[in-house]
Amino acid sequence: MLGDLRIATFNTESLDQGPDLPVPLEERVRILRPQLIRLAADILCLQEVNGQRPPGGGPRRLLALEHLLADTPYADFHRAETTRVSGPAPKPGAARGSDAVHNLVILSRYPLREVRELRHDLVAPPQARLTTARPPVAADVPVEWNRPVLSAAVELPDGRLLHVINLHLRAPLAAPVPGQKSDAATWLSLAGWAEGFYLATLKRAGQALETRLLIEQLFDGDARALIAVCGDFNAEERQTPLRILRGDPGDTGNPGLGSRAMISLDATLPESRRYSVIHGGRPAMLDHVLVSHGLFAHYRELEILNEDLEDELTEGGPQSHHAPMAASFDLR
């Protein structure tokens, strides 16, 4: 009989291996592996896991992740991962491999069913006419998001399904506009930067919308579905992506839709503990665990391991600038 269950999420921040990295993988493993063990998760959602080519060639694999998980309980967990950060899905029969950067991974003590990878499967790319592009662009261009959503149904020992959605929303950084940047970090005009920021907002909100539509599909199948949405949302509580994902009755104006609202578990913590990154000296809650009412009925506590966080504006070291977190539930 299933009792306690721990669901965790952690942005590992470009977990990679290779000779040219600013911090060798072994140094990162010495910091990250104890954090993963401390989480003691039954289900673990990871973001920013990079893929590498095997020495003998072939599709990319998550070799750095496999090294990190070695000698931990997670090494034997069931695993789902994204295989397309950008571009269309591979054709049937084509070799599938992890992408070079920023893959999503779900690790589970229990079997994974109905694994889905969604990117513009439920929401078509919005079209935009670029105003500041140089030279001018006469036609509308599609505004596509770079990362997919990863979803899996976890088959619990008592036969119930727990739907886990791993999410990494775009950061609120201006997207490129043709002819408006002199290099990767320098904009040529405020107008170009403003349009780039507008495009990034569309991408981030579009990812949230596609995830919300996935949640709606799950509720259509089971009004009391057990759902957890975990990951790096790059947004705080009352910002647009969270409002789209939560669907609060105060926003919809319809109490009858309240059972489909998602609940932010970090709201159960005192404000002094409610942060997963530090940016320019300001604590911010950018990583979240949202759960359905059916799962919230079993909720016990949320732990955010943010005691040793460093400011994300500081030089990168072996640690991640994101705090791992784990939510505990009693499903008896």
LOBAMI-700913 format. One record per residue (C-alpha): x, z, y; residue in one letter; residue number from 1. Coordinates in steps of 0.05 Angstrom, whole numbers, plus 5000, padded with zeros to 4 digits. Layout:
<nodes>
> X, Z, Y, a, NUM
...
</nodes>
This chain:
<nodes>
> 5000, 5000, 5000, m, 1
> 5027, 4981, 5068, l, 2
> 5039, 5038, 5117, g, 3
> 5087, 5033, 5175, d, 4
> 5105, 4965, 5203, l, 5
> 5157, 4950, 5258, r, 6
> 5155, 4886, 5298, i, 7
> 5216, 4873, 5341, a, 8
> 5240, 4821, 5391, t, 9
> 5309, 4807, 5420, f, 10
> 5339, 4753, 5464, n, 11
> 5410, 4748, 5435, t, 12
> 5431, 4706, 5495, e, 13
> 5464, 4643, 5468, s, 14
> 5488, 4669, 5401, l, 15
> 5541, 4619, 5381, d, 16
> 5608, 4609, 5347, q, 17
> 5667, 4564, 5362, g, 18
> 5737, 4565, 5391, p, 19
> 5717, 4553, 5464, d, 20
> 5668, 4610, 5474, l, 21
> 5682, 4659, 5531, p, 22
> 5669, 4716, 5482, v, 23
> 5687, 4706, 5408, p, 24
> 5631, 4714, 5359, l, 25
> 5665, 4773, 5324, e, 26
> 5664, 4813, 5389, e, 27
> 5590, 4799, 5397, r, 28
> 5575, 4818, 5325, v, 29
> 5607, 4886, 5335, r, 30
> 5556, 4900, 5390, i, 31
> 5495, 4862, 5366, l, 32
> 5494, 4881, 5292, r, 33
> 5486, 4956, 5305, p, 34
> 5429, 4940, 5353, q, 35
> 5393, 4899, 5300, l, 36
> 5403, 4954, 5248, i, 37
> 5377, 5006, 5297, r, 38
> 5313, 4965, 5307, l, 39
> 5297, 4975, 5233, a, 40
> 5247, 4918, 5239, a, 41
> 5202, 4890, 5185, d, 42
> 5190, 4829, 5228, i, 43
> 5242, 4806, 5279, l, 44
> 5234, 4752, 5331, c, 45
> 5299, 4725, 5361, l, 46
> 5311, 4679, 5420, q, 47
> 5371, 4638, 5442, e, 48
> 5402, 4628, 5373, v, 49
> 5448, 4567, 5376, n, 50
> 5459, 4518, 5318, g, 51
> 5526, 4493, 5293, q, 52
> 5550, 4435, 5251, r, 53
> 5574, 4456, 5181, p, 54
> 5648, 4441, 5168, p, 55
> 5630, 4386, 5119, g, 56
> 5579, 4354, 5165, g, 57
> 5503, 4349, 5159, g, 58
> 5446, 4378, 5200, p, 59
> 5459, 4437, 5246, r, 60
> 5450, 4506, 5216, r, 61
> 5446, 4575, 5246, l, 62
> 5515, 4594, 5221, l, 63
> 5528, 4645, 5276, a, 64
> 5463, 4680, 5260, l, 65
> 5479, 4681, 5186, e, 66
> 5546, 4714, 5202, h, 67
> 5511, 4765, 5247, l, 68
> 5460, 4783, 5193, l, 69
> 5510, 4789, 5137, a, 70
> 5513, 4860, 5108, d, 71
> 5446, 4878, 5140, t, 72
> 5377, 4882, 5109, p, 73
> 5357, 4820, 5149, y, 74
> 5403, 4776, 5108, a, 75
> 5350, 4773, 5053, d, 76
> 5290, 4766, 5098, f, 77
> 5245, 4705, 5098, h, 78
> 5262, 4660, 5157, r, 79
> 5229, 4608, 5201, a, 80
> 5266, 4573, 5257, e, 81
> 5254, 4518, 5308, t, 82
> 5284, 4450, 5295, t, 83
> 5268, 4413, 5359, r, 84
> 5283, 4443, 5426, v, 85
> 5268, 4375, 5458, s, 86
> 5244, 4308, 5435, g, 87
> 5192, 4288, 5383, p, 88
> 5185, 4319, 5315, a, 89
> 5231, 4288, 5262, p, 90
> 5200, 4232, 5221, k, 91
> 5176, 4250, 5151, p, 92
> 5235, 4251, 5104, g, 93
> 5286, 4255, 5160, a, 94
> 5340, 4309, 5158, a, 95
> 5318, 4370, 5197, r, 96
> 5366, 4418, 5228, g, 97
> 5368, 4471, 5282, s, 98
> 5381, 4447, 5352, d, 99
> 5447, 4459, 5388, a, 100
> 5421, 4513, 5435, v, 101
> 5366, 4564, 5444, h, 102
> 5329, 4562, 5377, n, 103
> 5274, 4612, 5361, l, 104
> 5277, 4650, 5295, v, 105
> 5227, 4694, 5259, i, 106
> 5255, 4740, 5204, l, 107
> 5206, 4776, 5159, s, 108
> 5210, 4826, 5102, r, 109
> 5145, 4794, 5077, y, 110
> 5130, 4721, 5059, p, 111
> 5117, 4672, 5115, l, 112
> 5058, 4624, 5112, r, 113
> 5031, 4570, 5158, e, 114
> 5095, 4561, 5198, v, 115
> 5082, 4519, 5260, r, 116
> 5127, 4492, 5315, e, 117
> 5087, 4470, 5376, l, 118
> 5111, 4430, 5436, r, 119
> 5058, 4388, 5470, h, 120
> 5016, 4392, 5406, d, 121
> 4959, 4426, 5443, l, 122
> 4975, 4409, 5515, v, 123
> 4997, 4340, 5539, a, 124
> 5053, 4339, 5591, p, 125
> 5024, 4341, 5661, p, 126
> 5040, 4281, 5705, q, 127
> 5074, 4289, 5773, a, 128
> 5092, 4240, 5829, r, 129
> 5160, 4262, 5854, l, 130
> 5161, 4268, 5929, t, 131
> 5234, 4283, 5943, t, 132
> 5269, 4240, 5890, a, 133
> 5326, 4196, 5916, r, 134
> 5319, 4138, 5907, p, 135
> 5243, 4144, 5907, p, 136
> 5206, 4142, 5841, v, 137
> 5143, 4099, 5845, a, 138
> 5108, 4121, 5781, a, 139
> 5085, 4189, 5757, d, 140
> 5133, 4224, 5710, v, 141
> 5115, 4271, 5652, p, 142
> 5132, 4344, 5663, v, 143
> 5154, 4366, 5593, e, 144
> 5175, 4436, 5572, w, 145
> 5241, 4442, 5537, n, 146
> 5226, 4494, 5484, r, 147
> 5173, 4496, 5430, p, 148
> 5131, 4556, 5408, v, 149
> 5145, 4583, 5338, l, 150
> 5086, 4612, 5299, s, 151
> 5081, 4640, 5228, a, 152
> 5030, 4678, 5188, a, 153
> 5062, 4738, 5154, v, 154
> 5030, 4755, 5087, e, 155
> 5026, 4831, 5085, l, 156
> 5028, 4869, 5018, p, 157
> 4954, 4884, 5022, d, 158
> 4937, 4809, 5029, g, 159
> 4922, 4810, 5103, r, 160
> 4954, 4758, 5149, l, 161
> 4992, 4779, 5211, l, 162
> 5002, 4720, 5259, h, 163
> 5069, 4725, 5295, v, 164
> 5084, 4679, 5354, i, 165
> 5156, 4676, 5380, n, 166
> 5160, 4652, 5452, l, 167
> 5215, 4637, 5503, h, 168
> 5186, 4614, 5569, l, 169
> 5227, 4575, 5619, r, 170
> 5264, 4617, 5670, a, 171
> 5239, 4612, 5742, p, 172
> 5296, 4566, 5763, l, 173
> 5284, 4500, 5798, a, 174
> 5282, 4440, 5751, a, 175
> 5325, 4379, 5768, p, 176
> 5299, 4326, 5816, v, 177
> 5335, 4258, 5816, p, 178
> 5384, 4252, 5874, g, 179
> 5372, 4322, 5901, q, 180
> 5433, 4359, 5872, k, 181
> 5507, 4350, 5886, s, 182
> 5525, 4389, 5823, d, 183
> 5492, 4434, 5772, a, 184
> 5484, 4492, 5821, a, 185
> 5479, 4460, 5890, t, 186
> 5416, 4430, 5921, w, 187
> 5421, 4379, 5977, l, 188
> 5356, 4398, 6012, s, 189
> 5306, 4455, 6013, l, 190
> 5251, 4404, 6001, a, 191
> 5284, 4381, 5937, g, 192
> 5295, 4453, 5914, w, 193
> 5222, 4469, 5929, a, 194
> 5197, 4411, 5888, e, 195
> 5244, 4430, 5831, g, 196
> 5216, 4501, 5833, f, 197
> 5146, 4473, 5832, y, 198
> 5163, 4431, 5770, l, 199
> 5193, 4492, 5735, a, 200
> 5129, 4531, 5750, t, 201
> 5088, 4476, 5716, l, 202
> 5133, 4478, 5655, k, 203
> 5129, 4554, 5648, r, 204
> 5054, 4557, 5659, a, 205
> 5045, 4498, 5610, g, 206
> 5083, 4535, 5555, q, 207
> 5039, 4596, 5567, a, 208
> 4976, 4553, 5564, l, 209
> 4997, 4520, 5498, e, 210
> 5009, 4590, 5469, t, 211
> 4941, 4614, 5495, r, 212
> 4907, 4555, 5461, l, 213
> 4942, 4572, 5396, l, 214
> 4916, 4644, 5403, i, 215
> 4846, 4616, 5414, e, 216
> 4852, 4576, 5349, q, 217
> 4870, 4639, 5312, l, 218
> 4811, 4677, 5340, f, 219
> 4765, 4619, 5323, d, 220
> 4787, 4627, 5251, g, 221
> 4781, 4703, 5252, d, 222
> 4751, 4742, 5310, a, 223
> 4790, 4805, 5287, r, 224
> 4856, 4769, 5275, a, 225
> 4920, 4810, 5275, l, 226
> 4964, 4774, 5327, i, 227
> 5030, 4791, 5359, a, 228
> 5063, 4749, 5413, v, 229
> 5136, 4768, 5422, c, 230
> 5195, 4743, 5462, g, 231
> 5227, 4729, 5529, d, 232
> 5171, 4711, 5576, f, 233
> 5215, 4707, 5638, n, 234
> 5156, 4736, 5675, a, 235
> 5131, 4805, 5695, e, 236
> 5062, 4834, 5683, e, 237
> 5020, 4803, 5738, r, 238
> 5055, 4737, 5743, q, 239
> 5020, 4673, 5722, t, 240
> 5047, 4665, 5650, p, 241
> 5027, 4736, 5631, l, 242
> 4958, 4727, 5662, r, 243
> 4947, 4663, 5622, i, 244
> 4970, 4696, 5557, l, 245
> 4933, 4762, 5567, r, 246
> 4865, 4734, 5589, g, 247
> 4842, 4799, 5619, d, 248
> 4766, 4806, 5631, p, 249
> 4783, 4821, 5704, g, 250
> 4811, 4751, 5709, d, 251
> 4757, 4714, 5669, t, 252
> 4699, 4753, 5699, g, 253
> 4667, 4754, 5629, n, 254
> 4667, 4820, 5590, p, 255
> 4643, 4781, 5529, g, 256
> 4712, 4750, 5524, l, 257
> 4746, 4818, 5524, g, 258
> 4757, 4819, 5449, s, 259
> 4801, 4758, 5457, r, 260
> 4846, 4789, 5510, a, 261
> 4917, 4806, 5490, m, 262
> 4946, 4875, 5506, i, 263
> 5016, 4886, 5535, s, 264
> 5048, 4943, 5496, l, 265
> 5098, 4958, 5551, d, 266
> 5039, 4981, 5594, a, 267
> 5035, 5042, 5548, t, 268
> 5104, 5066, 5570, l, 269
> 5121, 5107, 5632, p, 270
> 5143, 5063, 5689, e, 271
> 5214, 5092, 5688, s, 272
> 5224, 5063, 5617, r, 273
> 5189, 4997, 5629, r, 274
> 5246, 4947, 5637, y, 275
> 5283, 4899, 5592, s, 276
> 5333, 4869, 5641, v, 277
> 5368, 4891, 5705, i, 278
> 5374, 4836, 5758, h, 279
> 5413, 4850, 5821, g, 280
> 5404, 4924, 5811, g, 281
> 5328, 4919, 5801, r, 282
> 5299, 4936, 5733, p, 283
> 5249, 4883, 5709, a, 284
> 5204, 4876, 5648, m, 285
> 5214, 4803, 5626, l, 286
> 5210, 4812, 5550, d, 287
> 5143, 4831, 5521, h, 288
> 5102, 4845, 5458, v, 289
> 5029, 4826, 5466, l, 290
> 4979, 4843, 5411, v, 291
> 4907, 4829, 5394, s, 292
> 4856, 4885, 5395, h, 293
> 4855, 4883, 5319, g, 294
> 4929, 4899, 5316, l, 295
> 4928, 4948, 5375, f, 296
> 4881, 4992, 5335, a, 297
> 4941, 5008, 5291, h, 298
> 4992, 5016, 5347, y, 299
> 5037, 5078, 5349, r, 300
> 5094, 5067, 5398, e, 301
> 5141, 5018, 5432, l, 302
> 5216, 5029, 5437, e, 303
> 5259, 4991, 5488, i, 304
> 5333, 5000, 5475, l, 305
> 5353, 4993, 5548, n, 306
> 5399, 5053, 5555, e, 307
> 5464, 5011, 5560, d, 308
> 5438, 4949, 5596, l, 309
> 5486, 4915, 5644, e, 310
> 5462, 4877, 5706, d, 311
> 5450, 4804, 5686, e, 312
> 5487, 4781, 5749, l, 313
> 5552, 4811, 5721, t, 314
> 5603, 4771, 5682, e, 315
> 5580, 4757, 5611, g, 316
> 5607, 4804, 5558, g, 317
> 5594, 4813, 5483, p, 318
> 5527, 4846, 5494, q, 319
> 5462, 4812, 5513, s, 320
> 5433, 4825, 5582, h, 321
> 5365, 4833, 5549, h, 322
> 5343, 4898, 5515, a, 323
> 5318, 4893, 5443, p, 324
> 5250, 4926, 5431, m, 325
> 5209, 4946, 5371, a, 326
> 5135, 4963, 5365, a, 327
> 5112, 5010, 5309, s, 328
> 5044, 5006, 5275, f, 329
> 5009, 5045, 5220, d, 330
> 4968, 4996, 5179, l, 331
> 4942, 5045, 5128, r, 332
</nodes>
